Amino acid sequence: MDRKKFIKLLAAAPLSFSLMSLTDLDNLSRSFPKSERMPVVFFGHGSPMNALEENEFVQGFHEIGKSLPRPNAILCISAHWYTKGTKVTAMEMPRTIHDFGGFPQELFDVEYPAPGSPDLAKKTQLVLTPELVELDEKWGLDHGTWSVVKHLYPQADIPVVQLSIDYTKPASYHFELGRRLSALRDKGVLVMGSGNIIHNLGKVDFANMHRDNYGYDWAIEAHALFNKWLLTGDYQPLINYEYQGAAVQLAIPSPDHFLPLMYTLGMQKKGESVQLFNDKLMAGSLSMTSLKIS
């Protein structure tokens, strides 16, 4: 990025960002060298038990992982870091967060000791200017991130950073942040969303947890609509999901697991296509649908 563009960014940025020196920004722009453009992936992460199990969905994680170029770093937008304002993890060594209950001790014993990346955290601040992004030293990696990434990179040898989801903002805002984050793709950063497109825990049919591709009528209807919009590139109904009828409202009773998809779709470049994988319903009211954009 040339100095004129940096100066223009400084002029438009909030005061806290403006205090960064031009030298800092120049150095930051070189911290991740230009590379082959990375794909973007949205993972339907499902149960935390996917961290331990070897099932068809975990196999889908393995297969998509094999198709990805090795990244310089990973930036994950997880459904499980839902905050007022936007934050990005900036510690050298993020902790593994066991943000769940009622599961076997074996799951609580899992650690994913990937390093963090303060450089990527600051780069994320930069590309999201003029939005204010807080550098966070307290969070870490929640299960929306580590339960998936451990299957892609089991050696935990790639830096991982999380970006939080501002619950005060509409889907259109998160889609736009995704557009800005797309610049990181050319720096070798794998940006991934982690949630579930259909996610109504209040209506889960626990008696049929292992029934193959099982969904209630409304989930089947919503699933068909979502896939149509995704595969045709018609994202406006997804951005305006609140106005898409009863089936979609049941599929998204709260937006936390849906909004990571907005970031993913916002990063799509002209000429790129959507590839679905793990595209199944489960337990009546959930979907594991995942997608890769490249």
C-alpha positions in Angstrom: 0.0 0.0 0.0 1.5 3.4 -1.0 2.0 6.3 1.4 -0.8 8.4 -0.2 -3.3 5.7 0.5 -2.1 5.4 4.1 -2.4 9.2 4.6 -6.0 9.0 3.3 -6.8 6.2 5.7 -5.4 8.2 8.6 -7.5 11.2 7.7 -10.7 9.1 7.7 -9.8 7.0 10.8 -10.9 7.5 14.4 -8.6 9.2 16.7 -7.3 6.0 18.3 -6.3 4.7 15.0 -4.8 8.0 13.9 -2.3 7.8 16.8 -0.5 4.9 14.9 2.5 6.3 13.1 2.9 6.1 9.3 6.0 4.0 9.9 4.0 1.5 11.9 1.5 1.2 9.0 4.2 0.8 6.4 5.8 -1.9 8.4 2.4 -3.6 8.9 1.6 -3.7 5.2 4.8 -5.8 4.7 4.2 -8.1 7.6 2.3 -10.6 5.4 3.8 -10.7 1.9 1.6 -10.9 -1.1 0.8 -14.5 -2.0 -1.6 -16.7 -4.0 -5.2 -15.7 -3.2 -6.6 -17.9 -0.5 -10.0 -19.4 -0.7 -12.7 -18.5 1.9 -14.5 -21.2 3.9 -17.6 -21.2 6.0 -17.9 -24.2 8.3 -21.1 -25.6 9.8 -19.3 -26.6 13.0 -22.1 -28.4 14.7 -21.6 -30.1 18.1 -18.3 -29.6 20.0 -18.0 -33.4 20.0 -16.9 -33.0 16.3 -13.6 -32.1 17.8 -13.2 -35.8 19.0 -15.3 -37.8 16.6 -14.6 -39.2 13.2 -17.9 -38.9 11.4 -18.9 -37.8 7.9 -18.9 -34.1 8.7 -15.4 -34.3 10.2 -14.3 -36.2 7.1 -15.7 -33.3 5.1 -13.5 -30.9 7.2 -10.5 -33.2 6.4 -11.2 -33.2 2.7 -11.7 -29.5 2.3 -8.5 -29.0 4.4 -6.6 -31.0 1.8 -7.8 -28.7 -0.9 -6.5 -25.5 0.8 -3.1 -23.9 0.1 -1.1 -23.7 3.4 -1.9 -20.3 4.9 0.4 -17.8 6.6 -2.2 -17.4 9.2 -5.9 -18.0 9.9 -8.6 -15.4 10.9 -11.8 -17.0 12.1 -15.2 -15.3 12.7 -16.9 -17.7 15.2 -20.5 -17.7 16.3 -19.3 -18.0 19.9 -17.6 -14.6 20.3 -20.6 -12.3 20.2 -19.8 -8.9 21.6 -20.8 -5.2 21.7 -18.4 -3.7 19.3 -15.8 -5.6 17.3 -12.7 -7.1 18.8 -9.8 -9.1 17.5 -7.5 -11.4 19.6 -4.0 -9.9 19.8 -2.1 -12.2 22.2 1.0 -14.2 21.3 -0.5 -17.5 22.6 -4.3 -17.6 22.8 -5.9 -20.0 25.3 -8.2 -22.9 24.3 -11.7 -21.9 25.6 -14.0 -24.8 26.6 -17.2 -22.7 26.2 -19.8 -25.5 26.7 -21.2 -27.8 29.4 -22.5 -31.3 29.8 -19.9 -33.0 27.6 -17.4 -35.7 28.5 -14.2 -34.7 30.4 -12.2 -35.9 27.3 -13.6 -32.9 25.4 -12.6 -30.4 28.2 -9.1 -31.9 28.1 -8.5 -30.9 24.4 -6.0 -28.2 23.9 -5.2 -26.5 20.6 -2.0 -24.6 21.3 -1.7 -22.6 18.1 0.2 -19.3 18.3 -1.6 -16.1 17.9 -0.5 -13.2 15.6 -0.4 -9.7 16.9 0.6 -8.6 13.4 -2.5 -10.1 11.9 -4.6 -8.5 14.6 -3.2 -5.1 13.7 -3.6 -5.8 10.0 -7.2 -6.6 10.6 -7.6 -3.3 12.4 -6.1 -1.6 9.4 -8.3 -3.2 6.7 -11.5 -2.5 8.7 -10.7 1.2 9.1 -12.6 3.5 9.8 -14.5 1.0 12.0 -13.1 0.8 15.5 -11.7 -2.6 16.3 -10.4 -3.3 19.8 -7.3 -5.4 20.3 -8.2 -8.1 22.8 -5.9 -9.9 25.2 -8.5 -11.9 27.2 -10.5 -14.1 24.8 -8.6 -16.9 23.0 -9.9 -19.6 20.7 -13.4 -20.8 21.4 -14.8 -24.2 20.2 -16.3 -22.6 17.0 -12.7 -22.2 15.9 -10.6 -24.9 17.5 -13.1 -27.8 17.0 -12.8 -27.2 13.2 -9.2 -26.0 12.8 -7.7 -28.9 14.7 -8.9 -31.2 11.8 -7.4 -28.9 9.2 -4.1 -28.3 10.9 -3.6 -30.9 13.7 0.0 -29.8 14.4 -1.3 -26.4 15.6 1.6 -24.7 13.8 -0.3 -21.9 12.0 -1.1 -18.7 13.8 -4.8 -18.3 14.6 -6.7 -15.0 15.3 -10.4 -14.6 16.1 -12.6 -11.6 15.1 -15.7 -11.1 17.2 -19.3 -10.4 15.9 -20.9 -7.1 17.0 -24.4 -8.1 18.0 -25.7 -4.5 17.7 -25.2 -4.4 13.9 -27.4 -5.8 11.1 -26.3 -8.5 8.6 -25.5 -5.9 6.0 -22.9 -4.4 8.3 -21.2 -7.8 8.7 -21.3 -8.4 4.9 -19.5 -5.1 4.4 -16.8 -6.0 6.9 -16.3 -9.2 4.9 -15.7 -7.1 1.8 -13.0 -5.2 3.6 -11.4 -8.3 5.0 -11.0 -9.8 1.5 -7.8 -7.8 1.2 -6.2 -10.3 3.6 -6.8 -13.2 1.2 -3.9 -11.9 -1.0 -1.6 -11.9 2.1 -1.9 -15.7 2.5 -4.6 -15.4 5.3 -7.3 -18.1 5.4 -10.4 -16.2 6.5 -13.1 -18.6 7.8 -16.5 -18.3 9.2 -17.8 -20.9 11.7 -21.4 -21.3 12.7 -24.5 -23.1 11.3 -26.8 -21.7 8.7 -29.9 -23.4 10.2 -29.5 -23.4 14.0 -32.5 -23.7 16.2 -31.4 -25.5 19.4 -34.8 -25.1 21.0 -36.3 -27.5 18.5 -33.6 -30.1 18.3 -35.0 -33.7 18.1 -32.6 -35.5 20.4 -34.3 -38.8 19.7 -33.2 -38.6 16.1 -29.7 -37.0 16.4 -28.2 -39.7 14.2 -30.9 -40.0 11.6 -29.4 -39.2 8.2 -30.2 -35.8 6.6 -33.3 -35.4 8.8 -35.1 -32.0 9.0 -38.5 -30.7 9.9 -40.6 -29.5 7.0 -39.7 -25.9 7.8 -36.0 -26.8 7.9 -36.2 -28.5 4.5 -37.9 -25.5 3.1 -35.3 -23.0 4.5 -32.5 -25.3 3.4 -33.7 -25.3 -0.2 -34.0 -21.5 -0.1 -30.6 -20.9 1.4 -28.9 -23.2 -1.1 -30.7 -21.6 -4.1 -29.5 -18.1 -3.0 -26.0 -19.3 -2.3 -25.5 -21.2 -5.6 -27.1 -18.4 -7.7 -25.1 -15.6 -6.0 -28.4 -14.0 -4.9 -27.2 -12.8 -1.5 -29.7 -10.0 -0.9 -32.4 -12.3 0.6 -29.7 -13.7 2.9 -28.7 -10.2 4.0 -32.4 -9.5 4.5 -33.1 -12.8 6.2 -35.5 -11.2 8.7 -38.0 -10.7 5.9 -38.0 -14.1 4.2 -40.9 -15.8 5.8 -41.7 -18.3 8.6 -39.4 -21.1 7.6 -36.3 -18.8 7.5 -37.3 -17.2 10.9 -37.5 -20.7 12.5 -34.1 -21.5 10.9 -32.5 -18.3 12.3 -34.2 -17.6 15.7 -31.1 -15.7 16.7 -28.4 -14.5 14.2 -25.2 -15.5 16.1 -24.6 -18.7 14.1 -25.8 -17.2 10.8 -23.7 -14.0 10.8 -20.3 -15.7 10.2 -21.8 -16.6 6.8 -22.2 -12.9 6.0 -18.4 -12.3 6.3 -17.7 -15.3 4.1 -20.0 -14.2 1.3 -18.8 -10.6 1.5 -15.3 -11.8 0.6 -16.3 -13.4 -2.7 -14.5 -11.9 -5.7 -15.9 -11.5 -9.2 -15.6 -14.8 -11.1 -15.4 -17.0 -8.0 -17.9 -19.7 -7.3 -19.5 -21.4 -4.2 -18.8 -25.1 -3.6 -21.1 -26.7 -0.9 -19.9 -29.6 1.3 -21.3 -31.3 4.4 -24.7 -30.2 3.0 -27.1 -32.1 5.2 -29.7 -31.4 7.8 -29.6 -33.1 11.2 -31.7 -33.5 14.4 -34.7 -31.8 12.7 -33.6 -28.2 13.3 -29.9 -27.9 12.4 -27.8 -27.9 9.2 -24.2 -28.7 8.7 -24.0 -27.0 5.3 -20.6 -25.6 4.7 -19.1 -23.9 1.7 -15.8 -22.9 0.0 -15.4 -19.9 -2.2 -12.6 -19.8 -4.7 
